[in-house]
Amino acid sequence: MNPIDQEYHNLLKKITNDGRFKDDRTGTGTYSVFGYQMRFDMQEGFPMLTTKKVLFRMFATELLWFIRGDTNIKFLLEYNNNIWNEWAFKKWIESDEYDGPDMTDFGNRAQADASFKEIYKKEMDKFKARILEDDAFASKYGDLGNVYGKQWRQWENPDGSFTDQLKNVVESIRNNPDSRRHIVTAWNPAEIDTMALPPCHALFQFYVSDGRLSLQLYQRSGDVFLGVPFNIASYSLLLHLVARECHLIPGEFIHTLGDAHIYSNHTDAVNTQLERDSYDPPSLKINSSRSMFDIEYEDIEVVDYQSHPFIKAPIAV
């Protein structure tokens, strides 16, 4: 087992063996542990899991969406990235303007009822097409509120001005590398109610030592089977981009989790993954001299990525 997959499998085993059953916001139920840390050395390879397929396009375009300060799913849909659709779709079907079939509890119903699943897919496809084709509709129903990109790039101050946390932290790393204040936070208590989903990956901090840049993430809540593999890869990509921006070598990504949980309807999928052995991890290649603030998805690639197939599991909304 390569060290990247091993770190993640250790977390799956910890929750499987020691997790306590808890009710949750979605009504699905989880097995949960509180307080867990994983470490990934970038010199051991780029941390994309190989015991199930992780789509590079999904986490890379989402990260670039954050870096752009964007909060509208239109950018993601342009790259066929559907990971935020359910929250925008929920906003649409709960609006007074929606006049389609009843979509109450659409996530759970689509899993349990094949006929409803077809209705849900048709409504979702219509919604996505309209987001891409109708700018006014996208502006109203594609926007997720003051989520990550807004907080990273346009944190609103009490006097009405804005702070670009991400640009500030890059300048801080360049000009004062030994500072202990290289921090970006997405957790803005005053704006939680304005977000489609309060930030799960809430705060991250950079650390410079011997020409190496490391990054630690505090994630208050982690859907370990579906979400955490993307979080690992996404923040490792962020580490590479910021290290390159600051002329440093990527060091470690340290992933600290608060409530680390496996949904009760993911346990079979987890067991399937735990039975698999790993492949060698891939490497990351950035094919552009552009700044991280101007870089495009097409400028970044993973090299020699080999993995086992996807393992499907329902998302809890």
N, C-alpha and C positions, 0 to 999 in steps of 0.2 A: 504493500500500500504506500503510495507516495505521501510525503508529509503534509501536503495540502488537503487531500481527501481524508487523511487520517485525523487531522484536527477536527474536521467537520463530522466525521463518523463518531468521534469520541463524544461530541455534543449530542448527536442522535441517541447514542447508547446511554448517556447520562440521563436524558429525559425519559427514555423508554424504561430504564431501571428505577429511577428515583423520582420521576415527576409526579406531582400531586394533581388530582383532577380538580379543575376549577370551571365554574360557569364563566361566560364571557359576553361581551357586548353583542356578538352576532347570534347568540343562542345555540351555537354549535357545541361548545365545550372543548376544553383543552387539557393536555397534560403539561405541566409547567414546572420549571425550576427558576429560582431568582438569583441572579448574579452568576455570570459565567464569562470566561475570557478565552479567546483564541488568538494565536499569533501566527502570522504568515510572513516569512522572509522572502522578499522579492527576488533574491539571488537563487532561490530554489525553484523558480518558475512563476509564471503568472497564475494567480489563484482562481482559475476556472475549474470547477469540479469535473471529474471525469467519470464518476460512478453513475451520473445521469447527465444528459446533455443540457448545457446552459447556453442559451442563445446570446451571442455577442451583441447582435443588433439591438436586443431588448435593453440590456443595461447600459450599453454605450450611448444610445440615443437618449435614454432617460437622463444620464449624467450630463450630456451636452445641453439638454433641455434645462436642467438646473443651472448650469453655468451661464446660459443665456439669460437667466432671470425670467424665463417663460413660465406661465402657469396655465396655458391653454392646451388641451390635448390635440389640437389641430397639428402642431409640429410633430407630435408622436405618431399620429395617424398617417402623416406623409411618409413615414418610414415603416408603416405597417406594424407599429408598436401599440398593442392593445392593453397594456397592463394597468392603465388608469381609467379605462372606459367605463367600468361599472359605476364609479362614483359620479361621473358626469351624466351617465344614463339615468341614474337614480334621480338626479336633479331635474332632468327633463320629464320623466314619467310622473313625478310628484307635482309638476307645475299645472297651473290652470289651463295652459295652452295644449297640453297633451290630450288627445281624444282617441287614442288607440285602445287595444285590448287591455284588460286588467293585468298589471305587472306586479301586483303586491307580492313581496317576498320572492322576487324573481330568481335570486341566486339559488335558494334551496329548492324551489319548485322545478327549476330547469334540471337539477340533478335527479329529482325523484320521478318526473313525469316526462316521458319521451315526446308526447304530443305537445306539451307546453314548451319543451325545449326548442321545437321547431318554430313556434310562435315567437319565443324570445329571440331566437337567432334572426328572424326576419325583421323584428322591430329594432334590434341592435344594428343590423346591417343598414337599415334605413336611416337610423340616427347617425351612424358614422359617415355615410354618404352625404348627408345634409351638412354635417360639420365641415367636410372638405369642400363642399360646393357653395355654401351660403355663409358669407362672412358675418352677417348680422346674427344669424342663428348660432354660429360658432362663438361669437363674442359673448352671447347671453348664456348658452348652455354648455359650451366647451371649456369655459374657465372654471378652475377648481378653487378659486379664492386665493388667499394669501399663503400658499403652500411653499415648499422648499425654495424654489427659484426666487420668489419675492423676498424671502427672509435673507437669503445669501447675498442678493445683489441690491435690494432696496428696503432695508430695515428702516421703518419709519421712526424718527426720533420725536420726543415730546414737542419740539418747536416746529414740527412739520417738515423738517429737512430729512434727508435719507442718507444712510450709511451703506456703502458697498463693502460688506464684510469680506468677500472673497478677494477683491483687489487689494484691500487693506492688509489681509493676512499675507498675501504674496509679497507686498512691499516690506512688511515686517520681517519676513524670513530673509529677504535680501539684505536689509539694512541693519537688522539686530538679531542675528541667528540664534543667539543664546537666550533670547527672551522666553519667558514662560507664559506668554500671552498670545501665542499663535492660535487663536480660537475662533471658530465660526459656529454660531448657534442658530438652529431653526426653530427652537422652542421659544415662542413669543407669547407669553400669557395673555397679553392684551388682545391678541388676534386669533386665538385658538378657535373661537366661535365663527370666524370668517373663513375657516379652512374646510375643504371637503373631508379631509382626514387629518387629525393632529399629527405632527411629525413623529414617526417611529424612530428614525435615526436622527437623534435630537441635537447632538453637539459633537464636533470633532476638533482635535488639537494636533498641531504639528510639533516636531522635535528634531533639532539639528545636532548631529554629533559626528565628528571626523569626516565631514564632507558627505554624510548620508542623511537623508530626510526620512523620518518615520511619521506615521499618522495613526492616532488612536481615535476610534469612534465610540461614543456612548449611544447605544440603541436602547430606548426605554422598553420597547416591545418588539419581539422578533418572531414572525411566523417561520419557524426553523426549516420546515420542508420546502415551502414555496418561495418565501421572500428572502431568507438569509443568504442562500447561494448567490442571488443577484446583488445583495448588499456587499458581500465579500468582494465580488469582482468589480462592482462599481467604485467602491472606495479605494480599491487597489489601483484602478485606472486613474482616479483622481490623484492619488499619490504620485503616480508616474508623470502625470501632466504638470503638477505643481513642481516636482523635482526638476523636470526639464526646464520649466519656466525660470527656476532659480539656480540653474546650473549645478545641481546636486545629484547624487546617486540615490535611487530609490532604496530605502531601507526596509523597515518592517511595517506591516499593517497590523495593528492590534485592535481586535474587535471585542468590545466589552458590552455584554447584554444584560439588561435588567430582567424583565419577564421573558424568558426564552421558552417557547411553547410549541407543541405539536398539536394540531387540531385533531379531535377524536375521529374525524372521518379521513385522516391521513395516515393512520397507523399501518394499514396494509401496504401502502406505498413506501413508507419508511422501512418496513421489514424487507421489501423487495430490494431497496437500495443497499441496505446493510449486507445483503448476500453477495453483492458484487465486489470484484477486485478493481483496482484502479489502473489507469494508463499513466505514462509520463505526462507531466503538466506542459502546457504550451508556453510560448514566449510572446511578448508584446512588441509590436513594431509601429512606430509613428513616422509616417512618410511625408512630413511637412516641416518647414521651418517656421510656420505661423505660430503666433501666440496661442496659448490655451484658450484665450477669450475669442479667438477668431477661427479656431480649428473646426473642421467639418468631420462628420462621421466617416466619409470616404478616405480621410487621411490616416485612419487608425486601423490596424488589423492584428489579429492573433495568428500566430504561426504554429503549425504542427499540432493543432488541437484534435485529439482523438478521444471519443467518449462512448459510453454505453448509451442506449436510446433514452428518449424522454420517458418520464413516469408522470402520468396525468393525475391530478388531484383537484378537487373543487376549491375555488377561492371563497373565503367568507367575507361578506360585505357588511 
